[in-house]
Amino acid sequence: MREIIEEFSSGKGIKAVLEYDREQDIYIMTVFKGSEKIVFSGNLDEIQKQAEKFFVRSLKSLKNKIEIALLEDLYNR
């Protein structure tokens, strides 16, 4: 049985739910953004490390996309 510990939403359309699964003795954090759903599980330290890795990779990907767009814009001028 899962117990909701915390649930929050941002103005940017991101929703996060932190639950505790008593049967498996783990925490589960689910992040929703649009149609995307990301699930992290484990103890709180493990979830934090997993989330950091995921969001760092997401930011690097976004940075790369911005750089490519800027280079394409410069090339098209």
C-alpha positions as CSV (number, residue, x, y, z in Angstrom):
1,M,0.0,0.0,0.0
2,R,1.3,3.4,-1.0
3,E,1.0,6.5,1.2
4,I,1.3,10.0,-0.4
5,I,3.9,12.0,1.5
6,E,3.8,15.1,-0.6
7,E,2.3,16.3,-3.9
8,F,3.0,19.6,-5.6
9,S,2.6,21.4,-8.9
10,S,4.5,24.2,-10.5
11,G,3.1,27.0,-12.7
12,K,5.1,25.6,-15.5
13,G,3.0,22.4,-15.8
14,I,5.3,20.1,-13.7
15,K,3.7,17.9,-11.1
16,A,5.6,15.8,-8.5
17,V,4.3,13.1,-6.2
18,L,6.3,11.6,-3.4
19,E,4.9,8.3,-2.0
20,Y,6.0,5.7,0.5
21,D,5.4,2.0,-0.4
22,R,5.0,0.2,2.9
23,E,5.1,-3.3,1.4
24,Q,8.4,-2.7,-0.4
25,D,9.8,-0.2,2.2
26,I,10.8,2.3,-0.5
27,Y,10.0,5.8,-1.5
28,I,8.7,6.5,-5.0
29,M,8.8,9.9,-6.6
30,T,6.8,10.4,-9.9
31,V,7.3,13.6,-11.9
32,F,4.8,14.5,-14.6
33,K,5.5,17.0,-17.3
34,G,3.0,17.2,-20.1
35,S,2.6,13.6,-21.4
36,E,6.0,12.6,-19.9
37,K,6.2,10.6,-16.7
38,I,9.5,9.9,-14.8
39,V,9.6,7.5,-11.8
40,F,12.4,7.4,-9.3
41,S,12.4,4.9,-6.4
42,G,14.6,3.8,-3.5
43,N,15.5,5.6,-0.2
44,L,15.5,9.4,-0.2
45,D,19.2,9.7,-0.9
46,E,18.9,7.3,-3.9
47,I,16.0,9.2,-5.3
48,Q,17.9,12.5,-5.0
49,K,20.9,11.1,-6.8
50,Q,18.7,9.6,-9.6
51,A,16.8,12.9,-10.0
52,E,20.0,15.0,-10.1
53,K,21.5,12.8,-12.8
54,F,18.2,12.9,-14.8
55,F,17.9,16.7,-14.6
56,V,21.6,17.4,-15.3
57,R,21.3,15.3,-18.5
58,S,18.1,17.2,-19.4
59,L,19.8,20.5,-18.9
60,K,22.8,19.4,-21.0
61,S,20.5,18.3,-23.7
62,L,18.6,21.6,-23.6
63,K,21.9,23.5,-23.7
64,N,23.1,21.5,-26.8
65,K,19.8,22.2,-28.5
66,I,20.1,26.0,-27.8
67,E,23.7,26.0,-29.1
68,I,22.7,24.2,-32.3
69,A,19.8,26.6,-32.8
70,L,22.2,29.6,-32.4
71,L,24.7,28.1,-34.8
72,E,22.0,27.5,-37.4
73,D,20.8,31.1,-36.9
74,L,24.3,32.4,-37.4
75,Y,24.8,30.2,-40.5
76,N,21.5,31.3,-42.0
77,R,22.5,35.0,-41.7
